Amino acid sequence: MRERFATIDYHTAGEPFRIVPDLGIAIDGDDVASKRVFAAASPEVDRARRLLCFEPRGHADMYGGFIVEPDDAGAHLGVLFWHKDGFSTACGHGTIALGVWAIESGLVTADESGTTDVVIDVPSGRVTARVRTDQAGTVTGADFINVPGYVLARRVPVQTSRGEVLADITFAGAIYAQVDATAVGLSIEPEDVSEVIAFGREVKWLLNDSAHAEHPSDRRLNGIYGTILYSDHSADGVVHQRNATVFADGELDRSPCGSGTCARVATLTEEGILPVGGELVHDSIVGSRFLARVVAEGVEAGHRATTTQVSGIAHKTGEHVFEVDPRDEMTPGFVLR
């Protein structure tokens, strides 16, 4: 008997998102955060992740999610985000894709007003995909409204192979280190991709186990999830940056990174660079774009916190039924990074 896994694939600003509506494997836990812990420790669930993420069915930069029950009736669905190295706590581009999928699949009925909130429980909390549709019901855009983000540490000195750099550490569903790429002679351009990945990976592991990477209230959120290397292109009062987010262990986000964009908004707001009510124009290494702004402010764990809305769009790329031949010696697959 061959195993079969059905998926619906989207991309958000170039970054893939593979949706698995029915994994067919029980994932236990009282809430989505607990389900993530269970999934990471389950050989059966983790094998499914590797089958769908690793080559030959995926690749080193594949990303996706297993649909699970939400924490309670206040959300439409829950999701466990995954990548080549495990299960992540947050994913903005995935949230946008899930919102679009929920409307396009009929899982959530589009509101006649043209704006529909798809509420999703993720390991870091409850988030919203606010999906916009035209009079014909066609999706025209989607906003990711994240959990509150806040700066954990400013200008942390890090000794790297390229010399000392200063990193800002910010939580926005996951913890990100942010470094000015130009300070180490890197550009956020495809021709620098190998060096960008190598340096982003280096900074992550140098900071991952430090006190700066500790979440103030939930140790399950500890650790540097990604390094955001950025360059500033602001002009004429427009805050405009380009970034490459290197997350997990060397994955490069093709989108401007949804939760990473929220981290940049929190940092730029704290620095006074992004004014209240202002908009961040945030581009990726492949030239795709998110627009982001603060929609609420507050205090979290003693830190000034911002709730950020990130605007983008996701597009369906296909539907798949992946099979596993029991004679296949390459199961569950491999990655080359």
N, C-alpha and C positions, 0 to 999 in steps of 0.2 A: 504493500500500500504506500503510495506516494503522499508525502505531506504537501499541503497546499496552503498558501497564504495570499489572501486578496488584499490589494492596496489601491488607493487612489493617490496619485502624485500631483503635487502643485509646485510652483516656484514662486517665491516672493522676492522681487528685485534681484532675481538671478540665483537665489539660494534655494536648494531643493528642500521639499518637505514631503515625506512619504507617510501617508495616513493609513493606519491599520484599524478599521472600524471594529473588527471582531477577531481578536487574536486566537480565541479558542483555548486559552490557557488561563486558569484562575489566578488572579492577582489579589492577594488578601491585604487588608489594612483598613483602619477606621476612617482614614482620610487619604487624599492623594499623596501627601508627604510621606505617610506610612507605607503606602503602596509602592512608592519609589524605593524605599529601603528594602521591602520584600522582593521587588523585581531584581534589584542589584545582587541580592543574595540567592536568587533562584536560578539554578543551572538551566532549567527548562525555559524560563522567560529570557534569560540572557542569551541562550542559544538562538532563540527566535530573533533577538536584536541583531546578533552577528550574522545570521542567515540573510536578513533583509538589508543590512548595512554594508557588509563586507563584499568584496568582489567574489564571484562574478555577477552577483545580483545588484551590487551597489558599488561603492568606491570609498576611498579614504576621507572624502569630504561629504559623504551622504549624511542626511539628517532626517529624522522622522518622529513619529509618535504613536503610541498605543492608546486607543480610546478606552477610558475606564469610567466607572460610575463617579459622579461628582460627590463632594463632601455632604451635600444636602440638596433639597429641592430648590434652593435659591440659584443654582447654576444649571445650565443646559447639559453640560458634559464635563468630564475630567480627562486629563491627558498625562501620560508619562512620556516626556521628551527623551530621545536617545540619539547618540552619535557613535562614532567608531570606538570610543573608549568607555562608554557607559551611559548613565542616565543623568540628565542635567536638571537643574532646579527651575530654569526659566528659559523662555524662547519667544521673543517678540515676533520674528518673521513667521514662526510656526503658528502663533496665535492669530496673526492676520490670515494665514492660509486656512486655518480651522474655521474662522468666521465666514470666509468666502465659501468654503466647502459646505458648512452647515446650511447656508442659504441656498446654494446651488443644488444641493442634494435633497432639499425639502425637510431636513431634520428640524430646522427652525423656519417658521413661516415669516416671510418678509412683511414688515409693517407697511401699511398703505402710505404712511408719511414719507417713506423713502429712506428712513433710518431705523435700523434694527440692532439692538444690543444682543450679542451672543455672549453669554456669561460662562466662563470657563475656569474650573479649578485646576491649578497647576501646583507643583510641589512647594513653590514659594508663596502661594496665596491665591486669591481670587482676582482674576483679570477679566477684561472685557474686550471683545472685538466688535467695534461699532461699524456695521456694514451699511454702505450707501447703495441704493438701487434707483434706477430711473423708472419712468411710468410703465415700461414694458417688463419690469422686474429684473432687468439685467444689472448685475453688480458693477458699480462704477468706481468703487474705492472702499477702503477699510481703514479704520483707526485702531491702534492697539493702545489700550489704557492700562498701564502697568500698576503694580504695587508701588507704594512710595519708595523713592530712592534717596540716599543720603551719603555724604562724604564721610568715610571712616578715617582717612589720613591724607594730609596734604604734603606734597613735595618731599616724599620719602627718598633718601639717597640710596641708589642701588649700584654696586660695582659690577660692571658687565664687561664682556670681551671688547666692547666698543668704548670703554671708559665709564665714568660715573654718569648716571642719568638720574633725573628726579621724576618720581612716579606719584600720581594721585591715585588713591584707592577708594573706590565708591561701590556701594551696594545698590543694585536696582533689580532685585529678583535673583541676581547672582553677583558675585564680587569681581570687579574689573580693576586691573592696573592700567593706567593711561600715561603714555609717554609721547612726547613730541618727536616724531620721526625725523624731522629735519635736524634735531640736535645731535643725531648720530649719523647724519649723511644719507638717510634713506628717503626715498620718495614713495608716495602711495600710488604707484603705477605698476602695471603688469610686468614690466621688464625687471622690477626689483622683487618679484614675488618670492623667490627662493630665500633671499636675504631677509625679507620681511617675516616670513614664517620662522626662520631660524632664530631671529632676534626676539620675536614675540614669544616663542617657546622658551627661550633662555630667561627672559624677564619673569614669565609666569612661575617657573620652577625656583627661581631665586627668592621669590616672595611668598610662594604657596604655603609654606609652613610657618611663616612669621606671624607675630602678634597682630600685624596690620591686616591680616587676612581672616581674622576671627569675627564671625557675626556676633553682635552683642547679645542675642537672646536665643538663638537656635543653632547649635553646633552642626546640625545637618547641612547648614548653608555655608560652613567654613570653607576656606580655600579660594585661591584665585582661579576663577573659571576661565578668564581670558585676558589677553593683553590687547589694549586698543592703542595702535600707533596712528597718530593723527598729524595732519598738517593744516594750517590755518589759511583760508583764502577770503577772509572777511573784507568787505569794502562797502563804502557808501552806507554805513549803518546796518548792513545785512551780515548777520553772524553765519558764516559759511565755512564748514570744515569738510575735509576728506579723510576717511579713515580706513584702516585694515584691521579687523578684529581677528586675532589668532586665538582660538579657544580649544578646550580639551587639551590634547597633546599634539598640537601642530595642525589643527583644522583651520582653514582660512574661510571666513564668511564672505560669500560673494555679494551679499546685501550689505547695507550700512550697519547691520546688526540692530535688531529691535531693542532688546534689553540693554545692549551697549550704548545705543543712542540715548536711552533714558539715563544711563550713568553719566554720559557727557553733559546732558542737560542739567543734572543735579550738580555736577562739578562746575560748569560754567555759570550757573546761577549763584553758587556759593562764592565764586570768584568775582562776581559782579560784572562779568562779561556779557551774560545773557540777561537782559532786563526782564522784569516781571511783565508778562504779556507778549514778550518777544518770541521770535521763531528761530529755531536752528535749522539751517539748510545743511543736510548731512549726506554726503556722497560716499559711495563705496569704491573699492579699488577697480571695479569694472565699469564705474560711471553711473550706476543706478542711484536712486535718491529717495530718502525719507525726509519728511518735514515734521518737526517736533516742537512742542510748546508745553509749558506748565499749565495744568488745568486746576491744580489745587496745591496748597501749601499747608504744612503742619509740623509737628515734632514727633520723631520716632526714636526711641531709645536715647533720648537726650540730644539728638541731632536735628538740625533743620532739614526738613524732608520736602521733596517735591513729587507730586503725582504728575506723570508726563503722558501726553498723548502723542503717538507716533503715527503719521499718516502714510499709507502706501497702497499697494494692490497686489493680489496674488492671482495667478493664472493656472488653470488645470493643464497638465502636460500628458496625462494618460491614466489608464487603469490597467492593472496587472494581476495575473494570478501566477505567483511564483511556485514552482514545484521543486521538491527535493527527491531525487532518485536515490533509493537506498543503496545503490551500487556506487554512488559518487564519492570517490575518495577525497574530494576537495571540500566536502561538507565539514563545518559550516562556512568555510570560505577563508579569505586572507586579505590583508591590507599591506600596502607597500610603503607606508610611512609610519 
